[in-house]
């Protein structure tokens, strides 16, 4: 029996969001509990699907479904996942129940229904964007995701929420329009070669597109993905959006949605435009390295926690893009693991910062804190773990991704890896500085009598900690799922992999 896993993962939270809106406004606790139940059920389906995934399968996608949608234009509802897509779908469905628990008191009772319904809608769209195998369907999910995020920021955010939401929307719409233009060009090219236009991903990968045309179409997709990621210099919407969002919205925005940009690079740019990817690789690598250093340096000088986390994420996304465009197995696999790890570390920093802000009048200014470890040692301990995860401490998931990206980069461009490593040093400086100012020293007057974490508040952080440690110490299962998908992508790109000296067998000589 073929179970439509991916469709079920989209339909369940969508139906759950509709029921959420139908619940009585006077029962906010019931609304929250229902949203949590739906998110946990979606996570359960994801786990069941993941257990059926075959890492050694020869087919490029698994759990595939395809139904004609607009046959006249070769558009279909087609979904499926490879190892990369599976990891990101899992990240989305793990983080939604985590942010629902962590954001239990993010909004007042009158706003509860709309807020949690939008979170469930966003979950369905995130599953869709990571599983679409029809490029037009991917574009639809890519654009529709803007709607719930716009309202999550613009209606439930901070004092500057309207400006931040509009800025986010305008940047994203510009990128989406460029992608649409490139998508139309891709359709015309496919019609010329196949006799009928198509948006089927596997059919597009097989096209022999003129290298000059590839360069033009590549830019339309790349700019859209670079804005979404965001990659320097397309990043300026992110600090404002992160600053004005609730912690739960910021986690999904930076921890999951921004991965759509880097996911699009490895899923669509490399295999559909291999010649253009090779041509533009030096430029993307340069932008990535600038982003690593610029993001880290600007984060070092921030006085607001949320803006610091935003610039820190920009630096991390530079590592992810770098790993994708060095065209090595280590770099590509490291980028995917880094996407997963960054989602978890983003959850850790924003959840702990959110708890601090709830206890201190909503302030995110670093100067308003100090001595938290004296009054709330458990909260301070989780905050320290979040900081260590951000700086990629060995034994944590982010270290695995960062290490593989640097190894993959060093194999091809040792000097680029050396420059990128400077970003790690700066990351350690701002992460430790943040913890020192917030958690150590004299206790700030406004924090006297600060309550420590409750059992409900500890639970989402405990989940993040366990997953971060599990992937950090045992990355093998994730890499076994991801590596075949990365290898297939690199085979399509056709860039020769550099020779890597192999260790000699015991008692023998290297061949």
C-alpha positions in Angstrom: 0.0 0.0 0.0 1.4 3.4 -1.0 0.7 5.8 1.7 0.6 9.5 0.6 3.0 10.5 3.4 3.9 14.0 2.2 0.3 15.0 1.3 -0.8 13.8 4.8 2.0 15.9 6.3 0.5 19.0 4.6 -3.2 18.3 5.0 -3.0 17.4 8.8 -1.7 20.9 10.0 -3.9 22.7 7.4 -7.0 20.9 8.8 -5.7 21.5 12.3 -5.4 25.2 11.6 -9.0 25.4 10.4 -10.3 23.6 13.5 -8.1 25.9 15.6 -9.9 28.9 14.2 -13.3 27.2 15.0 -12.5 26.8 18.7 -13.9 29.3 21.2 -11.8 32.4 21.7 -12.7 32.2 25.4 -10.7 28.9 25.8 -7.1 29.9 24.9 -5.6 26.9 26.7 -7.8 24.6 24.7 -6.6 26.3 21.5 -2.9 26.0 22.5 -3.4 22.3 23.5 -5.1 21.5 20.2 -2.4 23.2 18.2 0.3 21.2 20.1 -1.6 17.9 19.5 -1.8 18.6 15.8 1.9 19.5 15.6 2.9 16.3 17.6 0.7 14.2 15.3 2.5 15.7 12.3 5.8 14.9 13.9 4.7 11.4 14.5 3.8 11.0 10.8 7.2 12.3 9.9 8.9 9.8 12.1 6.9 7.0 10.6 7.7 8.2 7.1 11.4 8.5 7.9 11.6 5.0 9.2 10.4 3.9 5.7 13.1 5.9 3.9 15.8 3.8 2.2 19.1 5.5 2.2 20.5 3.1 -0.4 17.6 3.4 -2.9 18.6 4.1 -6.5 15.6 6.3 -7.2 16.3 10.0 -6.8 13.1 10.6 -4.8 11.0 8.5 -2.4 7.4 8.8 -1.2 6.6 10.3 -4.6 3.1 11.4 -5.6 2.1 13.0 -8.9 -1.2 14.3 -10.1 -2.0 16.5 -13.1 -2.8 20.1 -12.0 -2.6 22.3 -15.1 -1.8 19.8 -17.9 -1.9 22.5 -20.6 1.2 24.0 -19.1 2.9 20.8 -17.9 2.2 21.7 -14.3 1.5 18.9 -11.8 1.1 18.3 -8.1 4.3 16.3 -7.7 6.1 15.7 -4.4 8.9 13.5 -3.1 12.0 13.7 -1.0 15.6 12.7 -1.2 17.9 12.7 1.8 18.3 16.5 1.8 14.5 17.1 1.6 13.8 14.5 4.3 16.2 16.2 6.8 14.6 19.6 6.3 11.0 18.3 6.5 12.0 16.6 9.7 13.5 19.9 11.0 10.3 21.7 10.3 8.1 19.2 11.9 10.3 18.9 15.0 10.6 22.7 15.5 6.8 23.5 15.2 5.8 21.6 18.4 8.9 23.0 20.1 8.0 26.6 19.3 4.4 26.0 20.3 5.5 24.9 23.7 8.1 27.6 24.0 5.8 30.3 22.7 2.8 29.3 24.9 2.6 32.8 26.3 3.9 34.8 23.3 0.6 36.5 22.7 -2.4 37.5 24.7 -5.5 35.3 25.0 -7.5 37.3 22.4 -4.8 36.7 19.7 -4.2 33.0 20.5 -6.4 31.5 17.8 -4.9 33.4 14.9 -1.4 33.1 16.1 -1.4 29.3 16.5 -3.4 28.7 13.4 -0.8 30.6 11.4 1.9 28.5 12.8 0.2 25.3 11.7 -0.4 26.8 8.2 3.2 27.7 8.0 4.2 24.1 8.9 2.1 22.7 6.0 3.8 25.1 3.6 7.3 24.3 4.8 6.7 20.6 4.2 5.4 21.5 0.7 8.4 23.7 -0.3 10.9 21.0 0.8 9.1 18.2 -1.0 7.9 19.7 -4.3 9.4 18.0 -7.3 7.5 20.2 -9.8 9.4 23.5 -10.0 6.2 25.5 -10.5 4.7 23.9 -7.4 7.9 24.8 -5.5 7.5 28.4 -6.6 3.8 28.4 -5.4 4.9 27.2 -1.9 7.8 29.6 -2.0 5.5 32.6 -2.5 2.5 31.5 -0.4 4.8 31.1 2.6 5.1 34.9 2.6 1.5 35.3 3.7 1.5 33.6 7.1 5.0 35.0 7.9 3.9 38.5 7.0 0.9 38.3 9.5 3.0 36.6 12.1 5.4 39.5 12.1 3.0 42.3 11.2 0.3 41.4 13.6 2.0 39.7 16.6 5.4 41.3 16.5 7.0 44.3 18.4 6.6 48.0 18.1 8.2 48.2 14.7 6.4 45.2 13.4 4.6 46.9 10.5 7.8 48.3 8.9 9.6 45.0 9.4 6.8 42.9 7.9 6.5 45.2 4.8 10.3 45.2 4.3 10.3 41.4 4.5 7.5 41.1 2.1 8.9 43.6 -0.5 12.3 41.9 -0.5 10.7 38.5 -0.9 8.4 39.6 -3.6 11.2 41.1 -5.7 13.1 37.8 -5.4 9.9 35.9 -6.3 9.3 38.0 -9.4 12.8 37.3 -10.6 12.4 33.6 -10.0 9.1 33.7 -11.9 10.8 35.3 -14.9 13.5 32.7 -14.9 10.8 30.0 -14.5 9.0 31.2 -17.6 12.4 31.1 -19.5 13.0 27.6 -18.3 9.5 26.6 -19.5 10.2 28.0 -23.0 13.6 26.2 -23.2 11.9 22.9 -22.2 9.2 23.4 -24.8 11.8 24.0 -27.5 13.7 20.8 -26.6 10.9 18.5 -25.6 8.1 19.7 -27.8 6.0 20.6 -24.8 6.9 22.8 -21.8 7.3 21.1 -18.5 8.2 22.0 -14.9 9.1 18.5 -13.8 12.3 18.6 -12.0 13.8 15.4 -13.4 12.9 16.4 -16.9 14.5 19.8 -16.5 17.7 18.3 -15.1 18.0 16.3 -18.4 17.8 19.4 -20.6 20.8 20.5 -22.6 20.5 24.2 -22.0 22.9 26.6 -23.7 25.5 27.8 -21.2 24.8 31.4 -21.9 21.1 30.9 -21.3 21.9 29.0 -18.1 23.8 32.0 -16.8 20.8 34.3 -17.3 18.2 31.9 -15.8 20.6 31.0 -13.0 20.6 34.6 -11.8 16.8 34.8 -11.5 16.7 31.8 -9.2 19.9 32.7 -7.4 18.9 36.2 -6.4 15.5 34.9 -5.0 17.4 32.2 -3.0 20.0 34.6 -1.8 17.3 37.0 -0.5 15.6 34.1 1.2 18.7 32.7 2.8 19.8 35.6 3.2 23.2 35.9 1.7 25.3 39.1 1.8 24.4 41.7 0.5 20.7 40.6 0.3 20.4 40.3 4.1 19.2 43.7 5.2 15.6 42.6 5.8 16.6 40.0 8.4 17.7 42.0 11.4 14.5 44.0 11.4 12.3 40.9 11.0 14.2 39.0 13.7 14.0 42.0 16.1 10.3 42.6 15.7 9.2 38.9 15.6 8.0 36.9 18.5 10.7 34.3 19.5 8.5 31.5 18.0 8.2 33.3 14.7 11.9 34.1 14.6 12.8 30.5 15.1 10.7 29.3 12.2 11.8 32.3 10.0 15.5 31.9 10.6 15.7 28.2 11.6 13.6 26.8 8.8 12.2 29.2 6.2 15.6 30.8 5.5 16.8 27.3 4.7 14.6 27.4 1.6 17.2 29.6 0.0 20.2 27.3 0.6 18.0 24.3 -0.1 17.0 25.8 -3.5 20.7 26.3 -4.3 21.6 22.7 -3.9 18.3 21.2 -5.2 17.6 23.4 -8.2 20.6 25.6 -9.2 23.3 23.0 -9.3 21.5 20.2 -11.2 19.4 22.3 -13.6 22.1 24.9 -14.4 25.4 23.0 -13.9 27.5 25.1 -16.3 26.2 28.3 -14.8 26.8 27.0 -11.3 30.4 26.3 -12.2 30.7 29.7 -13.8 29.3 31.7 -10.9 30.8 29.5 -8.2 33.8 32.0 -7.5 31.3 34.8 -7.1 29.1 32.9 -4.7 32.1 31.7 -2.7 33.3 35.3 -2.5 29.8 36.5 -1.3 29.7 33.6 1.2 33.1 34.5 2.7 32.2 38.1 3.0 29.0 37.2 4.7 30.8 34.9 7.2 33.1 37.7 8.2 30.7 40.7 7.9 27.9 38.9 9.8 30.3 37.9 12.6 31.9 41.3 12.9 28.5 43.1 13.0 27.2 40.6 15.5 30.1 41.4 17.7 29.1 45.0 18.0 25.3 44.5 18.6 23.6 45.7 21.7 20.3 43.9 21.0 20.1 40.1 21.4 17.7 39.5 18.6 19.7 41.6 16.1 22.9 39.8 17.3 21.2 36.4 16.5 20.1 37.7 13.1 23.6 38.7 12.1 25.1 35.5 13.6 22.7 33.5 11.3 23.8 35.5 8.3 27.4 34.4 9.1 26.3 30.8 9.4 24.4 30.9 6.1 27.7 32.0 4.6 29.2 28.7 5.6 26.2 26.8 4.2 26.5 28.5 0.8 30.2 28.1 0.8 29.9 24.3 1.3 27.4 24.0 -1.6 29.5 25.9 -4.1 32.9 24.2 -3.5 31.4 21.1 -5.2 32.8 18.5 -2.9 30.9 15.7 -1.1 32.2 16.9 2.3 31.1 20.5 1.5 27.6 19.5 0.3 26.9 17.1 3.1 28.3 19.5 5.6 26.0 22.3 4.3 23.0 20.0 4.8 24.0 19.0 8.3 24.7 22.7 9.0 21.2 23.6 7.9 19.8 21.0 10.4 22.2 22.1 13.2 21.6 25.8 12.6 17.8 25.2 13.0 18.4 23.6 16.4 20.9 26.2 17.6 18.5 29.0 16.4 15.8 27.4 18.5 18.0 27.3 21.5 19.1 30.9 21.4 15.7 32.4 20.6 13.9 30.2 23.2 16.2 31.1 26.0 16.3 34.8 25.0 12.5 34.7 24.8 12.2 33.4 28.3 14.6 36.1 29.5 12.6 38.8 27.8 9.3 37.6 29.2 10.8 37.9 32.6 12.2 41.4 32.0 9.5 43.5 30.5 10.1 42.3 26.9 13.5 44.0 26.6 16.1 42.5 24.3 18.8 45.0 25.1 21.9 43.2 26.4 22.6 46.0 28.8 19.3 45.3 30.7 20.7 41.9 31.8 23.4 40.6 34.1 23.9 38.0 36.8 21.1 35.6 35.5 23.1 32.6 36.7 22.6 33.7 40.3 18.8 34.0 40.2 17.9 31.5 37.5 20.8 28.9 37.2 18.8 26.5 35.0 17.9 29.2 32.5 21.5 30.5 32.5 22.7 26.9 31.9 20.5 26.5 28.8 21.6 29.9 27.6 25.3 28.8 27.9 24.4 25.7 25.9 22.8 27.8 23.2 25.9 30.0 23.0 28.1 26.9 22.7 25.9 25.5 20.0 26.1 28.8 18.1 29.9 28.8 18.2 30.1 25.1 17.0 31.6 23.5 20.1 32.9 20.0 19.3 30.4 17.4 20.3 27.5 19.5 19.1 25.6 19.2 15.8 26.8 22.6 14.4 30.4 21.4 14.8 29.8 18.5 12.5 28.4 20.7 9.7 31.0 23.5 10.1 33.9 21.0 10.2 32.7 19.2 7.0 32.2 22.5 5.2 35.7 23.6 6.0 37.2 20.2 5.1 35.3 20.3 1.8 36.5 23.9 1.1 40.1 23.1 2.1 40.2 20.2 -0.4 39.5 22.6 -3.3 40.5 26.1 -2.0 42.7 25.9 1.1 43.1 29.7 1.3 39.3 30.3 1.3 38.9 27.8 4.2 41.7 29.7 6.0 39.9 33.0 5.6 36.5 31.5 6.6 38.1 30.1 9.8 38.5 33.7 11.0 34.7 33.8 11.2 34.8 31.0 13.8 37.1 33.0 16.0 34.8 36.0 15.9 31.8 33.8 16.5 33.4 32.6 19.7 34.1 36.2 20.8 30.5 37.4 20.4 28.9 34.3 21.8 31.0 34.3 24.9 30.7 38.0 25.3 26.9 37.7 25.1 26.8 35.0 27.8 29.2 36.9 30.0 27.2 40.1 29.9 23.8 38.4 30.4 24.5 35.6 32.8 27.6 36.6 34.9 28.5 39.5 37.0 26.2 41.5 39.4 22.5 40.8 39.0 20.7 43.6 37.2 18.2 45.3 39.6 15.3 44.4 37.3 16.2 40.7 37.6 16.1 40.4 41.3 13.8 37.5 42.2 13.7 36.3 38.6 11.9 33.0 38.5 13.7 30.0 37.0 12.3 27.8 34.3 9.1 25.8 34.8 8.7 22.2 33.7 6.8 23.3 30.5 9.6 25.8 29.7 12.3 23.2 30.2 10.7 20.6 27.9 11.3 22.3 24.5 14.8 23.2 25.4 15.5 19.6 26.6 14.3 18.3 23.2 16.7 20.7 21.4 19.6 19.8 23.6 19.1 16.1 23.2 18.9 16.4 19.4 21.9 18.7 19.2 24.0 16.2 21.3 22.8 13.2 19.4 23.7 14.6 16.0 26.9 16.0 17.4 28.1 12.7 18.7 26.4 10.4 16.2 26.2 12.1 12.9 26.5 8.9 10.9 22.7 8.2 10.5 22.1 11.7 9.1 25.1 11.5 6.8 24.0 8.1 5.5 20.7 9.7 4.5 22.2 12.9 3.0 25.3 11.7 1.2 23.6 9.8 -1.7 21.5 12.9 -2.6 24.6 15.1 -2.5 26.6 12.6 -4.6 23.8 12.6 -7.3 23.8 16.3 -7.4 27.6 16.5 -7.9 27.4 13.9 -10.6 24.9 16.1 -12.5 27.1 19.2 -12.0 30.0 17.3 -13.5 32.7 19.1 -11.7 35.6 16.7 -11.2 36.1 15.9 -7.5 39.7 16.6 -6.3 41.8 13.6 -5.4 42.0 13.0 -1.7 44.9 10.9 -0.4 43.7 7.7 1.2 45.3 6.3 4.3 47.4 3.2 3.7 45.9 -0.1 4.9 47.5 -1.4 8.1 50.8 -3.1 7.2 50.6 -2.0 3.6 51.4 0.9 1.3 49.0 3.3 -0.2 48.4 2.5 -3.9 
